[in-house]
Amino acid sequence: MNEIIEVIALFLGFAGWIMVGISLQDQYWKESTTEGSVITTSTIYENLWMSCASDSTGIYNCRDFPSLFALPGYIQASRALMIAAIVFGTFGLVATLVGMQCSKIGGENYILKGRIAGIGGMFFLLQGLCTMIAVSWYAANITQEFFDQFYPGTKYEIGEGLYIGWSSATLAICGGSCLMCACKLKTSHEKIPYPYQPSTRGNLQSAVPTSQSVPSHYGRNAYV
């Protein structure tokens, strides 16, 4: 049963890891809203790396953000968290492949493999948490600017890239939780093999002298 749970956890973690990359490359993290506009001539959409604009004819133009330090703090933090999520997911995949019981990698020391699988589950949890914090922080700024009546700039709505990020975080957290529950970190119910030692009971009995073998200093006639 644990092998099946480990395979499911690996699949969930791998799917979450793939979706992190898809979300990071998606251009629609936020899209300009049409609320209150009668005629819309262009649409502006952005992600963590660039800003794009498209008109009604389908022609679009994208430009990268010119300076890293000129960006708002939440965009810089979201970049770092998403990159960290990809790194944690990579470590989680490697550790899970080594620590799975059905895998021949790492030998047959199942106690060590269980600990490695637990480390892989921890990496998947970190991947999911980093992704969840990044996309939720980005979405919180979008909603804050959208509902601010005194905000002078362009208002945006949540794009598809954030929904992909939330799905990725959910899959990674579920995979890490399943893996942490499946691995056994040397509990008292485990059968630990011990080397065979032959019994020494017969040797101890033979080493103890009997009373018949003790020489007597008295003659037979000395007893009444």
N, C-alpha and C positions, 0 to 999 in steps of 0.2 A: 504493500500500500504506500509506503514511503517513497518508493521509486516512482510511482505514478504521480505523486504530489510534486516530487522534484522535477519531473519532466514538465508538468503544467507550470510550475514556477519559472522554469527556464524559458518556456514559450512566452509567458507573460512579460518577463523581464526583457527578452529579446524584442518583442513587439513594442514595448515602451521605449526601448533604446532607439529603434528605427524611427518611431514617431517623434522623438526629440529632434532628430536631424531634419525631419520633414517640417516640423514647426519652426525650427530655426531658419530654414531657407524660405519659408512662406513669406510673401510680400504683404499679405493682408493681416497684419496684426491690429491695425485700426484703419477705419475707412471714414471719410468725411460724410457727415449726415446730411440728409435732404430735408430735415425737419425745418419748417418755416420758409422753405424756398419754393417759389412758384416755378421758376425756370432754372434748370441745372445744366450748365454748359460743360463743367469739368468735375472730375472726381479725384480726390487726393487720398492716397493710401500709403501707409508707412509700415516698416518693421524695425528691427533693431539696427539695421545697417544702412538703409536708404529710404528716400522719399520719392514717390512716383505720382504722376498726374496723367490722367487720360481724359480726352474730350469725347463728345458724342459720336464722332466719326471712328473711334477705336484707336486713334493714334495716341501713344503714351510715351512719356519721357521720364527717365529715372536718373537720380543723382545720389551719389554717396554722401553721407554726412561728412563735411569737410574736416572737422576737428573732434577728437575724442573728448577733450577737456571742456569743449563748449556745449556738450550735450547735458541734458538734465541728469541728476544723480540716479534716478530710478532706471534710466536706460543703461547707464554704465553698469549698475548692479545687476540688471537682468541679463546683460551680456555675460558677465562673469559667472552667474549662476547657471545659465544654460550650457556654457562650455564645461563647467564643473560637473554638470549632470551627465554630459557625454563621457567624460573621463571616468566618473564613478560607474556608469553603466558598462564601460569596457572592462574595468576591473571586476565587476560583478559577473559578467559573462565568463571570463577566464576562470575565476574562482569556482563558479558553479559547475563548469565542465570538469574541473579537476576533482571537486568534492562529491559529485554524484555517485551513488552506490553502484549504478549500472555502468559507470565509466571505468575503463581499465587504466586510466591515467592516474598516476600517484600510487600504484600498488594496491594491496589489499588491507591496508591498515585503516579499518573503517572508523575507528575513533578519530584519527587524524583527518580522514576525509569528511567526517561529520563536522568537525571544527572549520575546515576550509569552506564547506557548503554554508555554514552559518555566517562566515565572513562575506561570502557572496551575497547572501540575503541582506546583510547590513549595507553593502554597497548599493543594492537595488533600492533599499529604503532611502538612502541618501540621494540617489538619483531622483526618485519621485519627489522628495521634499524640496530639492533645489528647483526642479521644474515647477512645482506647485507654487513656491514662493515667487519665482520670476514672473510667471504669467498672471498670478493674482495681483501682484504689486503693479504690474503694467495696466491691468484692467481697472484697478482701483483709481489710478490717475485719470483714465479715460472717463469713468463715471463721475469722478469729482469735477472735472472740467465741463462735462456735459450738463450737469445739474446746477452749475454755478451761473446764475443769471448775470453776473457782472464780469464774466470771463470775456475778454475782447477778441481772442483769437478764434481760429477755426475749431469747431466742435466735431468730435469723432465718435464713432460707434465701435463696438467690439467686433473684430474681424475673425475670420476662420482660423487664423494661425493660433489664436489663444484657445479656441476650442480643441484644436489638435493637441496643444500643450497640456490642457487639463486631462484629456483622455490618456495621454502618455504618462502623466504623473499617477493617475489612478491605476493603470496597468502595472507600473513599476512598484507601487506600494503594495498592491495585491500579490505580485510575484515575490517580493521580498518577505512579506508576512507569511506566505505559504512555505517558503524555503526555511525560514526561521522555525516554523512549527514542525517541519518534517525532519530536520536534522536532529540527531541525538548527541548531545555534548557530554558523553560519558556519564550517564546516569547510573543509579544503583541497579536498574533492571537489565543492564547490558551484561552479556556473558563475556568475561575477560579471560582469554586463554592463559593457562599456567603450564610451565614445563612439568613433565611427569617425573616424579621422584619415587623410587621404590620404597616399600615399607621396611622399616628397620626394627619392627617388633620382634622378629625372630632373633636378630642379632643381640638385642637387649636381653632377651630371655636366656640366650646361651651364655651371655657374659656374666650373669649372676650365678655364683657358685651355689650348689645345694649343700644341705647339711650333711649328706652322706659322703661327700667328697672331702670334708674337712678331717684331717688326721686327728686322732684322739691320743692324749697323753696318759690316759688311764687304762688299766687293764679291764678285761671283761668281768673279773671277780670283784672289782671295786664298787659295782652297783648293787644295791640291795633289792 
